[in-house]
Amino acid sequence: PGVLAEITAAMRDAGVSIESLIQKGNSDNAQVMVAMVTHEGPESAIAEALRLLDGSPALAEPPLVMHILGE
């Protein structure tokens, strides 16, 4: 509990707007996968969100960033 709030607070504090979010887990409350797509914005804001999350004990693994190429 609270992990998603920590992630979204880091995004908020870095000025990153979330376009969509999926949280996939299982019934035993083990690790869950969270995938987000953000609205277009400066890459520096994503870097700041990652910095804010760096070393968080709530995250099982470091975040993975994938660029989505537009038109």
Stockholm file with secondary structure:
# STOCKHOLM 1.0

chainA/1-71         PGVLAEITAAMRDAGVSIESLIQKGNSDNAQVMVAMVTHEGPESAIAEALRLLDGSPALAEPPLVMHILGE
#=GR chainA/1-71 SS CCHHHHHHHHHHHHTCCEEEEEEECCTTCCCCEEEEEECSCCHHHHHHHHHHHTTCTTCSSCCCCCCCCCC
#=GC SS_cons        CCHHHHHHHHHHHHTCCEEEEEEECCTTCCCCEEEEEECSCCHHHHHHHHHHHTTCTTCSSCCCCCCCCCC
//
